[in-house]
Amino acid sequence: MKSNIYGHFSVLCLTFCLVTGGLAQSASEKRPRARDLGITIGVLPAGPNNAITDVAGVSVGQTTIVRGDNIRTGVTAILPHNGNLFREKVPGAVFVGNGFGKLAGSTQVNELGEIETPILLTSTLSVPKTADFLMDYMLALPSNENVRSINPLVAETNDGGLNDIRGRHITREDVFNALKTAKSGPVDEGSVGAGTGTVAFGWKGGIGTASRRLPASLGGYTLGVLVQSNFGGVLTIDGVPVGEELGQYYLKNAVARAPQADPSADGSIIIVIATDAPLDHRQLKRLASRSMIGLGRTGSSMTNGSGDYAIAFSTANRINADERLRSISVLGNDAMSPLFQAAIEATEEAIINSLLKATTVTGNGRTVEALPIDQLKEILRKYGRPEK
């Protein structure tokens, strides 16, 4: 009887989480993305959805958990393809900008150059549970009956300001829902999934995404980025000093010699990069490192307490787990430079989208306001930025 009651409770809980997640997304749909405000970052064109899912085969699923007064968290799943990733791994790499974080699975990815599970993003103290549930999912897939080792790739940022992080509220159902509802096309952004309780530059952060497509003369490849933003610094949007104009930025009080202490700019960001360009582990690590330039352009301080990570993978050249000998074709080094530019631009825009789409959230005794759109429009006009 106990297990039946628990099962009914889990179903009800998951249903409530999904409904409230839908409400949060409904609110975010009323908020603009960068391009809705006339902000066009960089020189390369975006893909049709301006999202990581513009890379063919990539899908994203999310579970948003909002319960009571203090639970504001979730899970975001990025699937490089919809097959069995353990049987058909993808080339991958993890780059560490600042290693204050708990990124499970990173050492094996960088040792073998392969990603063999979906990439999950969640809350810091929920990484072990989320990794365990991801292993449940992978071990249950057909053809994995005799598998005795799985390397779950789970990244995090700390949502403890708005969420009861010590409660570790992520459940097996939450993880499975994110994995099983993953889809291509437009991606929900803002205060959803793993971004439900995150904060960036003192405003509400969250999930953001963007993409770039190279011209045919440069290979015609697509690169997409998805971020979980939860960090601080001096917010800059397309070169405009928005944080300074709004009077909210790191070290403001210290520079002015004001008596009040500055809020911390600690936090973290996870940057996930997908591309259909044929790249190996070494090239993907080089690509991932360039995303830190895009992060820097938004005004990140990459403080001591910030975990700044980039995970990159290629959907080309799938790696069959049973192959004893591998022969793949990859781009030459000179062909990487346009992809570096794409990673920088898409990362910067994805971060800005995460802020613009995020809605005000109250939780855990605290309210974090969304970036004020009307004031932002005025600031952009002041600096000569066109408005749609």
HUVENJO-V920475 format. One record per residue. N is the residue number from 1. D_CENTER is the distance of its C-alpha to the mean C-alpha in Angstrom with 1 decimal. Layout:
BEGIN
{{N,D_CENTER} {N,D_CENTER}}
END
This chain:
BEGIN
{{1,39.9} {2,37.3} {3,34.8} {4,35.5} {5,34.8} {6,31.6} {7,30.6} {8,31.5} {9,29.6} {10,26.4} {11,26.8} {12,27.5} {13,24.6} {14,22.2} {15,23.9} {16,23.6} {17,19.9} {18,19.4} {19,21.9} {20,20.5} {21,17.0} {22,18.9} {23,20.6} {24,17.5} {25,16.2} {26,19.8} {27,19.7} {28,16.6} {29,18.3} {30,21.0} {31,18.8} {32,18.4} {33,15.8} {34,16.7} {35,19.1} {36,20.8} {37,22.0} {38,23.3} {39,20.6} {40,20.4} {41,18.6} {42,20.1} {43,22.7} {44,21.1} {45,20.9} {46,17.8} {47,17.8} {48,19.2} {49,16.2} {50,14.3} {51,11.3} {52,9.9} {53,12.6} {54,15.2} {55,15.4} {56,18.0} {57,17.5} {58,13.7} {59,12.9} {60,10.3} {61,11.6} {62,11.1} {63,13.6} {64,14.0} {65,16.7} {66,19.0} {67,22.4} {68,25.2} {69,24.9} {70,22.5} {71,19.9} {72,16.6} {73,13.8} {74,12.2} {75,10.4} {76,7.7} {77,9.2} {78,8.8} {79,12.5} {80,13.9} {81,17.1} {82,18.9} {83,21.5} {84,22.1} {85,19.7} {86,22.1} {87,24.9} {88,23.0} {89,20.6} {90,18.6} {91,18.9} {92,16.0} {93,15.5} {94,13.6} {95,14.3} {96,14.8} {97,15.2} {98,16.3} {99,16.5} {100,16.6} {101,14.4} {102,14.8} {103,13.0} {104,15.3} {105,16.5} {106,15.8} {107,19.6} {108,20.6} {109,18.0} {110,19.4} {111,22.9} {112,23.1} {113,20.6} {114,19.4} {115,16.6} {116,18.4} {117,16.2} {118,13.1} {119,9.8} {120,9.2} {121,7.0} {122,9.5} {123,12.0} {124,13.8} {125,17.1} {126,16.0} {127,14.8} {128,18.4} {129,19.0} {130,15.8} {131,16.8} {132,20.3} {133,19.5} {134,17.5} {135,20.7} {136,22.7} {137,21.0} {138,21.4} {139,25.0} {140,26.0} {141,25.3} {142,28.5} {143,29.7} {144,27.9} {145,30.9} {146,32.1} {147,28.8} {148,29.2} {149,26.1} {150,22.4} {151,19.5} {152,16.6} {153,13.3} {154,11.4} {155,9.1} {156,9.2} {157,9.7} {158,13.0} {159,13.6} {160,17.3} {161,18.4} {162,18.1} {163,18.0} {164,20.7} {165,18.6} {166,21.9} {167,22.4} {168,19.6} {169,19.7} {170,17.4} {171,19.9} {172,20.5} {173,20.6} {174,17.2} {175,15.7} {176,18.1} {177,17.5} {178,13.8} {179,15.0} {180,18.1} {181,16.9} {182,14.3} {183,15.5} {184,15.5} {185,16.1} {186,14.5} {187,11.1} {188,11.3} {189,9.6} {190,10.4} {191,11.8} {192,10.8} {193,9.6} {194,7.9} {195,8.0} {196,11.7} {197,13.2} {198,11.2} {199,13.2} {200,12.9} {201,16.2} {202,18.1} {203,16.8} {204,14.5} {205,10.8} {206,8.0} {207,5.5} {208,6.5} {209,7.5} {210,10.7} {211,13.0} {212,16.3} {213,19.4} {214,22.1} {215,25.7} {216,27.9} {217,29.8} {218,26.8} {219,26.1} {220,24.3} {221,21.0} {222,17.7} {223,14.4} {224,11.1} {225,7.7} {226,4.3} {227,2.6} {228,3.5} {229,6.9} {230,10.0} {231,12.5} {232,15.8} {233,18.3} {234,20.2} {235,18.2} {236,19.1} {237,18.5} {238,19.9} {239,22.3} {240,23.4} {241,23.7} {242,22.3} {243,22.0} {244,25.6} {245,26.9} {246,25.5} {247,26.9} {248,23.7} {249,22.6} {250,22.7} {251,26.3} {252,27.9} {253,30.5} {254,31.2} {255,32.0} {256,34.2} {257,35.8} {258,35.1} {259,36.1} {260,32.9} {261,30.1} {262,26.8} {263,23.7} {264,21.5} {265,18.7} {266,17.2} {267,13.8} {268,10.7} {269,7.5} {270,5.3} {271,5.2} {272,5.8} {273,9.1} {274,11.5} {275,15.1} {276,18.5} {277,20.4} {278,22.4} {279,21.1} {280,21.9} {281,20.3} {282,21.9} {283,20.8} {284,17.1} {285,17.2} {286,18.8} {287,16.3} {288,13.4} {289,15.6} {290,15.9} {291,12.4} {292,13.7} {293,16.2} {294,13.8} {295,12.4} {296,16.1} {297,17.1} {298,15.3} {299,17.5} {300,15.6} {301,18.3} {302,16.5} {303,19.0} {304,20.6} {305,18.5} {306,15.1} {307,13.0} {308,11.3} {309,10.1} {310,9.3} {311,9.7} {312,11.6} {313,13.8} {314,16.6} {315,17.8} {316,21.3} {317,23.8} {318,22.8} {319,24.5} {320,26.9} {321,27.2} {322,31.0} {323,31.6} {324,33.8} {325,33.7} {326,30.9} {327,31.5} {328,28.7} {329,28.7} {330,26.2} {331,26.1} {332,28.3} {333,27.1} {334,28.2} {335,26.1} {336,22.9} {337,23.3} {338,22.3} {339,19.0} {340,18.4} {341,19.0} {342,16.6} {343,13.7} {344,14.8} {345,15.2} {346,12.1} {347,9.9} {348,12.3} {349,12.3} {350,8.6} {351,8.9} {352,12.2} {353,11.3} {354,9.0} {355,12.3} {356,14.7} {357,13.6} {358,13.3} {359,16.7} {360,18.9} {361,18.6} {362,21.4} {363,21.2} {364,22.8} {365,25.4} {366,23.2} {367,22.2} {368,19.4} {369,20.2} {370,18.1} {371,18.6} {372,22.1} {373,22.2} {374,26.0} {375,26.2} {376,23.4} {377,25.5} {378,28.5} {379,27.0} {380,25.8} {381,29.3} {382,30.8} {383,29.2} {384,30.2} {385,27.0} {386,27.9} {387,27.0} {388,27.0}}
END
